[in-house]
Every structure is written in C-alpha cells, then in structure tokens.
Amino acid sequence: MQSLSLSTTRGLFNRLGLIAGLCVPLLANAAVVPDRTRIVFEESAPSVSVTLSNKNAQLPFVVQSWIENEAGQKVTTPFMVLPPLQRIEPSESSVLRIVKLPELALPKDRESVFYLNVREIPPKTQAVNSMQIALQSKIKLFYRPASVKRERGEDLALGLKLKIDPGSKQLLVDNPTPFHITVVGLLAGEQKTRMPIDTIMIAPYANARFPLTSTALTSLRVSNMNDFGGQTDTLFNCVANVCTGVKP
C-alpha cells in the first residue's frame, strides 16, 4: 500500500479538523429564544410585544429582527419592528415591539399572515478552523381585523368541512372560516392511530388534501395549533365519507 508523505498527512488532518469544526456549530441550539411561537395582532391594538431571552450564560448576541409577507419578502409596511437591531447580554432578556403603521390596508373579512424573523449573530470567535452560523427563528404573525371575532377557547377547527375521497385515498379539507388553521396531524379511530401527513396551514376560504392510510373511518381527530402555540385535537365523526365536528 502506498504510504502518505508528511505534507499529505498534515493536509489530511487539517481538512479533517476543518470538517469537525464545521459540524459542531450545526448541532447547536438557538441561544436567543422568543417567548412564543405565534403572534395574534388584534386590529384594536397599536402594537404587540415579544420577549427575547438569551439562554447563553457566557456570550452576548446581536439580534436582527424584521417582518416578511406571506411570500417571504421583507416588508417595511404595514408593520415595523423596534428595535430592528439590538444586543442582548448573557442570560438577559429584551423586548421587541411590533408596531402597526397608519397606512394599514389589509382585508377586513379575514386574517392576514406575516412572519417575524429573529436572527441571532454570535460574537466573533478566535477558534481556528471553525465556522460561525447565524441561527434564525421565524414566527407566524396573524393580523386579525375587528370584524373577525373569536370567542375565548373557541376551537376554530370545528368550522372545517371534511370529506373522505375513497378513490384517491385522500381527506379533502375545506376551510370556510376567516381564520388560518394549521393542521399538524390526523388521528384515526378510537385508538388514535397517527396518519403520516405534512403540516399544512390552510388559509381562510381555502382548502387542502391529506393522504389517508385507510378510508374506512368512523371517527377522526384533527390536530391543529391554537392561538397560544399549543395543540388541540378536534373530534370529527364520519358517516358516508362526510366527517362532522363534535363539540366537546
């Protein structure tokens, strides 16, 4: 077997060291953590606040924040974030304010969705053969006009219309409500057998399709996200391929 020269060996170990340095930061969790996973901005509110906490006990982080629209484009209206750039000391917290601008022109008959982006920028490292990455959180921001009212504790998923299509082995879900409803799971029958689906946010007055592993269903639970980022399982009884929501 051909032996490696000293220079080749050194080069190999340098490359391996670089690869190791690149891999370690990718396994790290975000240091700057928002206090919620979604924001509901009521029309009557002039602003909403989000608390950011630096969970790292040794390092300060610079935090950059901005708003994107539903298409993922950075926008400066109808909301702005204050401050857009700030430094958070180790184990400290800070508050972001999302402010509604006067030139607000959004639909009055349904929710609109935006995204709050929070990017943490770590301090410069002196480590050799390492790469730093800026981790980023993206939080759904729902603007809810005054005409779109929701009762406290109301299960929005009860308003969904569900129909089973045996031919395509799919569940057809229609959202006739003015709310965005995020479906994260389907549980079949009394055994609550989980069906493999992708998470889908169904826009107001829109629809979606989900694959079914079985169409012989008498009951189905739709797991969906509530205003506080928690998960609600909504029960539907299925008769003749039509599933109707059951109020608790």
C-alpha positions, 0 to 999 in steps of 0.5 A, a space after each residue: 500500500 502506498 504510504 502518505 508523505 508528511 505534507 499529505 498527512 498534515 493536509 489530511 488532518 487539517 481538512 479533517 479538523 476543518 470538517 469537525 469544526 464545521 459540524 459542531 456549530 450545526 448541532 447547536 441550539 438557538 441561544 436567543 429564544 422568543 417567548 412564543 411561537 405565534 403572534 395574534 395582532 388584534 386590529 384594536 391594538 397599536 402594537 404587540 410585544 415579544 420577549 427575547 431571552 438569551 439562554 447563553 450564560 457566557 456570550 452576548 448576541 446581536 439580534 436582527 429582527 424584521 417582518 416578511 409577507 406571506 411570500 417571504 419578502 421583507 416588508 417595511 409596511 404595514 408593520 415595523 419592528 423596534 428595535 430592528 437591531 439590538 444586543 442582548 447580554 448573557 442570560 438577559 432578556 429584551 423586548 421587541 415591539 411590533 408596531 402597526 403603521 397608519 397606512 394599514 390596508 389589509 382585508 377586513 373579512 379575514 386574517 392576514 399572515 406575516 412572519 417575524 424573523 429573529 436572527 441571532 449573530 454570535 460574537 466573533 470567535 478566535 477558534 481556528 478552523 471553525 465556522 460561525 452560523 447565524 441561527 434564525 427563528 421565524 414566527 407566524 404573525 396573524 393580523 386579525 381585523 375587528 370584524 373577525 371575532 373569536 370567542 375565548 377557547 373557541 376551537 376554530 377547527 370545528 368550522 372545517 368541512 371534511 370529506 373522505 375521497 375513497 378513490 384517491 385515498 385522500 381527506 379533502 379539507 375545506 376551510 370556510 372560516 376567516 381564520 388560518 388553521 394549521 393542521 399538524 396531524 390526523 388521528 384515526 379511530 378510537 385508538 388514535 392511530 397517527 396518519 403520516 401527513 405534512 403540516 399544512 396551514 390552510 388559509 381562510 376560504 381555502 382548502 387542502 388534501 391529506 393522504 389517508 392510510 385507510 378510508 374506512 373511518 368512523 371517527 377522526 381527530 384533527 390536530 391543529 395549533 391554537 392561538 397560544 402555540 399549543 395543540 388541540 385535537 378536534 373530534 370529527 365523526 364520519 358517516 358516508 365519507 362526510 366527517 362532522 365536528 363534535 363539540 366537546 
